[in-house]
Amino acid sequence: MSLKGEKLMSRSAQSMRKKFQTSDKRKVYMDLYHFVATFYHHLLCNTAEGEQAIKYLLSRGFTKETIEKFQIGWSHESDVLRKLLLAHGYELDDHQEFGILQPDRRRNGMRTGFFHNRIMLPIRNLHGEIVAFSGRTLPGNTHPAKYLNTPDTPFFEKGKILYNLDSAVSSIKRKGFAVLFEGYFDTITATQNGLDNVISVMGTSLTERQIDEIHEWTDRVVICYDGDAAGMESAKRIGEAVLEQGLDIRLSIMPECIDPHDYITKYGIDRFKRKIIAKSSTYIEFCKEHAKRKTDFSKETDKLKYAYEVLSGLHKADFLGDTSRLYNELAKELGISTEVIHGSINR
C-alpha cells in the first residue's frame, strides 16, 4: 500500500473513532439528563423538600397531570444530586461539561449542583430528548435571576431551541401558524387548556436560528407577550426581527399588567382565543397601541413624539408605500395637520 493510501486509511480510522466517541458521549449526555430530570421530578412530587414548590404550582392553576406531562421538578439546596450521581457511577468531569454540576468556592471547589432551590423545567430538543433545564425561583427568593438556564453544552445551544416545539410541531402544521410566548408558564398553561400550537423563547431575545426553526414549520406567527411596558417593548423588538426574516406576523395586544398565563387562568382559553389571538394586530397597529400607552395626548409635544414613534416603524412593517394614508390617519387622530407632522418628522 502506498504512503498516501496509508494516510487516507489513518484519517478514516481517526474520523470513525471521533464519530463513535461523539456518539457515545451523546448517549451518556441524554441518559444523564433523563436521569436527573426523573430525580428532580421525584423531589417535587414525593418529598417534603418539594412540598412548597408543588403547592405553588397548584396555586398557579397547574394540574398534577400537567406537572407530570411536562416532567416539572424541584432542585434541592443540598449536595444530594452529586452524591446520587457518584453512587450511580457517573463521571463528575462530564457533569461539569454537561452543565449539571459546577465548582463551588464555598466548598473548596467541590462540584455541586448547578441549580439550587428552583422549580425545574426540562428543555427538550426537536426529537423530544431532554437536553437542558430552566430553573425558576419561588416567590420570595432574592436571587437576581428569576430564571436560570443550563449553560451551552456540546448538545445544547440556547439560541437554537424553542420551548415546547417538539410537542407543538404537528399542531402548528395543522393550524398553519404558531403562537409565540415569552414565558414557559404561558406555554404550559395554554397547552393544559387545549391550545397546543404554542412555543416560547428561551430568554429575552429571539435569534435568527430560532426564527429559521419556526419558518421550517410555518410562515405565520402570532406574538403574544405580557401587557406591561417591558412586555410590549420586547414584543415589538421580536416582531421586527421576525418581519426582517420574511414571516407573516401578528402581535396580540394584552391588557396592561397581565400576562397570558394569568389571563387564561382568570378568563379561560376560549376568551383568550377570541379576544387576544383572533384580534391580533399588524406591526403598525401594535406600534400605535404601544405608543398610545405612554403618551399624554393633552401635550402637543407628546402627540408629535407619538407620530414619530409610529412612523419610525414604517420601514419594518412593509406598509406597501402607502405612507400618505398613515399620515392622514395620524393627523385625524391627533387633530393636527399632516404638514405639522411632516415638518416635525423632518426636523
Salt bridges, closest charged atoms under 4 A:
ASP31 OD2 - LYS27 NZ 2.88
GLU51 OE2 - LYS55 NZ 3.32
GLU68 OE1 - HIS41 NE2 3.03
ASP79 OD2 - ARG82 NE 2.81
ASP79 OD1 - ARG107 NH1 3.85
ASP93 OD1 - ARG111 NH2 2.75
GLU97 OE2 - LYS25 NZ 2.80
ASP104 OD2 - ARG106 NH2 3.25
ASP104 OD2 - ARG107 NE 3.92
GLU129 OE1 - ARG26 NH2 2.65
GLU157 OE1 - ARG209 NH1 3.18
ASP196 OD2 - ARG174 NH2 3.92
ASP196 OD1 - LYS175 NZ 3.15
GLU233 OE1 - HIS290 NE2 2.83
GLU240 OE1 - LYS316 NZ 3.71
ASP248 OD2 - ARG220 NE 3.98
ASP248 OD1 - ARG250 NH1 3.30
ASP262 OD1 - ARG60 NH2 3.31
ASP262 OD1 - HIS261 NE2 3.82
GLU289 OE2 - ARG293 NE 3.13
GLU309 OE2 - LYS236 NZ 3.49
GLU309 OE2 - LYS294 NZ 3.25
ASP322 OD2 - ARG325 NE 3.00
GLU329 OE2 - ARG325 NH1 3.02
GLU333 OE1 - LYS288 NZ 3.45
GLU333 OE2 - LYS292 NZ 3.71
